[in-house]
Amino acid sequence: MAADEQRLRVAVLGAGLIGIDLADKIRRSAKLELALVAGRDRDSLGLRRSADMGHPTSHGGIRAVVEGGPFDAVFDAPTPTATPSTGQRCNLPVPR
């Protein structure tokens, strides 16, 4: 990568198996900077693994992504059990 090119700051939303696999691939990229791995369970294996690898982590879910930005990209890696039918709502301001 040329000296004048900057790496894109990205976040991964989801600290399950898919999210951590994605975070590992981003970590190895020459063009992407893993700026945050956000999950919902403070004690999840994925957040612990990410923290052990030296990545910024949060158990604040999507709120952590919104408040931790701006990011050039956010990759959503939900667990198979994360469905809209859970009744959980998150009221966040929409950036304009």
N, C-alpha and C positions, 0 to 999 in steps of 0.2 A: 504494500500500500504506500502511495506517495506521502511524503511528509505533510503536505497541505490538506490531505483528506482526513476528516474526522470520523471516528467511529460513531455509529448511531446508538443512542441510549435507548435500551429496551427494558421492558418489565414483563415478567411472566405472572399471570394470575392463575393460581392453582398450584398446590405443592404436592399433588399426588404423583403417581408413577409417570404419567404423561408430562406433567409440568416439570418434573425434575429431569427427565430425559431431554426435554426441550432446553432447559436451563444449561445442561451440560453441553449441548450442541452450540448454543449461543456463546458459552464461555470459550469454546475453541475457535470461534469465528474471528477472522482478522478485521471484519467490518462492523461487528456488533459488540456493544459493551453491555453486559448484564448489570443493570442498575438496581433491580429489585426483583425478589421472588416473594410474592404475597399469597398467603393461604388464610384459612380461617381457624385452624386448630394450632394453638401455641405449641403443643407437644407432638406435632406430626413429625414423622421420620423425614419427610421431604424438607421441611424447614430446617431441621437439625442438620441434615446432610448439606444443604445449601450454605448454612452458616459455617459449618466446618470447612467448606471449600473457600470461605472468605467473602461470600456474596452478601450484600445487604438483604435482610429478610424482614418480613412483618407478618403478624397473624391478624392484621386488620382487614384482610380481604380487599374488595374493590375500593373501599374508602382509602386504604393505604396507597393504592395506585393513583387515585385522583389527587390526594394530598401530597404525594411524593413526586409528582411530575414537575415539569413536563417531560414526557418521554416521546421519542420519535416513533415508537411502536409499542403496542401492548399485545402480547400473545395470550389468549384465553385458553386455558387447558383444564376444563372442568372435569370433575370426577363423574363417572357414569350415574351416580346417585344424585347429582346436583341438577335438579329439574325445577322449572318455574312453578310447578304445582306444590312446592313445599310451603307456600304461603309466606315466605320470607320476602320482605320488601326493603329496599334500600333507597331512600330519598336523597339524592345528591344533586347539587346544582350542575346544570349542563354548561360547560365552557362555551363561550361565544366568541 
